[in-house]
Amino acid sequence: MLDIQECLERVTQQARGLARQGRVASYIPALRHVDPDGFGLAVATLDGRVYESGDSRVAFSIQSISKLFSLVLAYQVAGDSLWERVGRLPSSNQFNSLIELELGSGKPRNPFLNPGALAIADLLVSRYTQMEGAIVQLLRELSGNPGLDYDLQVAGGEFEGAHRNKAAAHLMKSFGNFSNPVDDVIRAYCAQCAIACSCRDLALAALFLANGGADRGGKLVLEARQAQQVCALMMSSGTYEASGETAFTVGLPTKSGVGGGVVTVVPRFGAVCAWSPPLDGSGSSVAGLKAVELLAIAMQKTVFG
C-alpha cells in the first residue's frame, strides 16, 4: 500500500531542485517578483483526505489553469453548442499563436489555447454580468474555500500587456466568432487568469473530474461524459505544444499555467496540484511537471495495478 504522505515528501525533495532549470514568467509584471524557490504539492483523494507537502497553502496566480474551470462553466451553461465556437484539436504552436486561428477562419483549435479561452470568455460574458466572478464562485464551491478571489494588481498588469490577446479577439470578431466588445472580454479574461489559489484549493477543486463529474458532496458538476471529455482535452492540449510529451511522461490528464501551477487528475482516485514558478520553454512549471510525473509513477501499481 502506498504511503501517500511519505511519497509526497520524497517527491518534493526530488523535484523542487529542478526549478533552477526554468525561468519565472516575466511578461506579466506581478509574476516577475514571485519567489522562484516556492514549491507546493497537494493530493486530494475521493475518500475525503488531503495530503500536503511544502508550500501547499501558499496562494499563487493560477493563470491558464483557470481555462479548465471556465470550460466547465461554459459546459454548464451552453452544453455541446460551445463546440460551435471552439475546436477540440491539439496544437503544435504556442498557446498565444495566431497562425492556426487565421487558418481556421477564426475558430480556435481548442479551449486551452489563448484564442480558445477568449472564445469561451466571450460566451460567458454574454451569459453573466461578471463572468470572472462566476468562475471565482465555482472555484469557491469546488474547493470549499470561500476566501478565493482574483488579484486586481495581476489582472491590471495583464490587461495592459494584452496586445496579442486583443489581436486574437479582433481576428475572431472579423470572422464573426466574437460577440462582445473586445476590451470587455479581455478585462474579464485577465481577471479570470489572476485568480489566486493554493495547491490544496486546486486539488480539491479538480476532484470532481476524478469522480465522474460529481463533487465531494455528490452534486453533479458535469455529466460523466462531459467530465471525460474535459479530461481528454487536458490530456491532448493541457500543456500546449508540449502536451504530447506530457501525455507520454505523466500519462494522466494535466493542465498547467504560467503562474507555476500544474493540476493532474487521477481517475477514480483523486487530483494532484503542484506549484513551482520557474517555467520551461512551453510555459509549464519544470519542477511541477516532474512532481506529477514522479507521483504518477509511484501510484501506478497502487491505483492502476
N, C-alpha and C positions, 0 to 999 in steps of 0.2 A: 504494500500500500504506500502510495506517495505521500510523504510529509510535505504538504504544500508550503507551510511557513518556512521550513528548513530549505526547501527548494528556492523560494523567493530570495532568501538571504544569500544563498550561493550564487544565484543568477545575478543579483545586484553586484556582488563582488567581481564576477566575471565580465559583466557588460559595461559598467559605468566608466571604466578606464578607456574604453574605445571612443568616448566622446571627443577626445582630443584630435581625432581624425576628421572631425567635421567643423563646420562654421555656423555660428548663430546667425539667423536671418537678420540682415542689415537694412533691407529695403523698407521695412516697417519701423518707423522711428522708435517706438516704445519697446520694441524687441531687441534693439541693439544693446541695451543695458541689462538684459536678463543674465543672471548668474550662470555661466556655462557649466559649472560643476554640479548644478542641481540634478538630482536623479530620484525618481519615484517609481514605485511599482505596486500594483494592486490587482487582486484576483477576487471577483465576486462569483460565488457558486450558487447553483439552483437550490441547494439545501439551506440557503439563507445566511451563509457565512461570508465574511470578507477578510482576506489575508492581505497584509500590507508590509512594505519594506521601504526604507529610505524616506524621501520627501513625498510620501504618498498623499499627504493632505495639504500640500502647497498648491494654491490655485495658479493656473497658467492660462495663457490665451489659447483657446482650442483651435482657432483658425479654421482650416479646411475640414476638421472633424465635424464642424457644425453642418457641413453639407450632408452628412449622414442623417442628421435629425431634421433638417429642412426637407430632405427627400421623404422621410417618414411622415412629416406633417402634410406634404403635398399628396402623398398616397392617401392619407386620411380624408382630405377634402376633395380630391379630384379623381381618385381611383386610377384606372388604366388610361383615362383620357390624357393624363400628363405625358404619356409617351408620344402624343401628337406634337409635343413641343421639344422634346429632347430624346436622343437615341440611347442605345444600350450597348454600344460597341467600345472595345478598348481602344486606346490611342498610343502611338509611339512618339507623340510630341509632348512638349512640356505643358504643364497644367494651365498656363495662360496663353498658349499659342492661338493664333487666329487663322492659321493656314487651313485646317480642316473645316472650320466654321464657314469660310468662304467657299470651299469646295462642296460643302453640304448645303448650300443655299440657305444659310442662316439657321440650320438645325444642328445643335451641338451633338457630338458623338455620345456623350454620357453625362450624367448629372454630377460627377465628381471633378470634371474639368471646370475651370472658372466660368467659361461661357454657359455650360450646362447648369451650374449652380445659379447663375444670373437668370437663366430662363425659369428655373424653379422659383427664385425670389420674385420675379415678375408675376408669376402665377399667384404666389402667396400675398403679394402686395394688393392684388385685385380682390382677395378674399378677406384680408384682415386690415383693420385700421392701423395697427402697428405690428407688422409681420415679425420683427425681431423680438418683440415682447411675447408673441405666441410661441416662438421657439424656446425662449427662456422659460416660459411656463411649462412647456413639455419636458424640458430637462429637469426642472424643479420636481415635477411629479415623478419622473422615472428614477431620479437619483435619491429622492427623499430629502433633498437639501433645499429648503425654502429661501436660502440666502443667495442663491446663484443669481448673477446678473452680468451685464456686459460692461466693459471698461470704456468710458467715454473718451479718455485720452487716446487709447489704442484705436478706437473707431475713427476719431477725428484725424489722426495721423494717416490712417489707411485711406480715408476719403481724399485727402489732399494729394496723395500719390497714385490715385486710382485711374490714371490715364488709359492704361491698357484695358481695364475692365469697362471703362466708359466707351472705348473704341469697339469692344466686343458687343456691348449693348446696342450701340448705334448701328453696327453691322447687322445684327439680328432685326433691329427695327426696320432697316432698309428692305429686308426680305419679308416683313410682315409677321415676324415671330417675337414681337415685343410690344406690350400694350400700354405700359405706364410711362410717365416722364423718366428719362434715364437717370437723372440725379436723385430722384426719389428712391428708385430701386437700389442704386449704388450705395446710398446712405444706409438703407436698411440692411443691405448685404454686408457692409463694413461693420455695422453694429453686431450682426449675427456672428461674424468671424471673431469679434472682440469679446465674446462670452468667455468668462473665466471659470474654470472648473479644476478640480484636483483629480488625481488618478482614481481615488476612491469614488468620486462622483461619477466619472465616466464609465468605470467598470460596472457600477450599479445601473447606470442609465442604459447601457447596451445589453443588459442581461436578458431583456425580453427577446432579443434576436436568437439567443441560445435556447429559448423556451417556446418555440413555435409561434412567436408573436405575442405571447401573454406576459404581462408584467409580474412582479413578485407577489401581488395580491390576486392574481388570476384574471385580471382585467385584460381584454384583448386590445392591444395597441395596433397591431396589424393582423390581417388574416394570415394563416400559416403559409399560404402560397406567396403572399406579398413579402413576408419576412424572409422566406427562402430566396426570393428574387433580389432583395436588398443584399443579402449575404453573397449571392452570386456576383453582384456588381462590385462589392467590396473586394472579392477575390480577383476579378478581372481588371479593375480600374482604381482600386483604393489607394495605391501608391504611385499613381500617374504612369509615366513611361517605364517605371521600374516594376510595375505590377506583376509581370510575368516572372521576374526573378523572385519577388516576394512570395508569390504562389508556390514557386519551386522550393524555396528555403523554409518558409513558415508553414505553408500548406493549409492555412486557415483564413477565413475572411478577415481582412485587415484594412483599416483606414488610418491615414496619417495626417498631420497638419504641420505647418511651418513653425508653429509655436513649440514644437518638440514632442507633441503627444502622439502616441500610437495606440489604437484600440483594436483588439483582436477578439473575435467571437469563437468560442469552443462549443459547437452544437451539443445540446443535451448535457452540458456540464457547467458552463459559466462564461464569463467575459473577463478580459485582461486589459489593463491600461498601463502603459509605461510612459515615462516622461524624461527627456533629456534634451536640452535646447540645441546643441550643435547638430547641423544637418549634413546629409550627403548631397551629391550633385543634383539629385532629383527632388530635393526638398523634404526628405523624411529623416527622422532622428536616427543617427548612426547607432548610438547605444540602445535606443528604444527598440529598433528593429531587431538588433541582436538579442535583446532580452526576451522578446516574444518568441523568437526562433528557439532559444535555449529552453524556454518553458514548454514550447510545443514538443520538442524532443523528449523532455523529461516526462511529459504527460502521455506520450504515445502509448505505452503499454497499459497504463492505469485507465485512461479514458477510452482508448480505441482498441485495446487488446482483447 
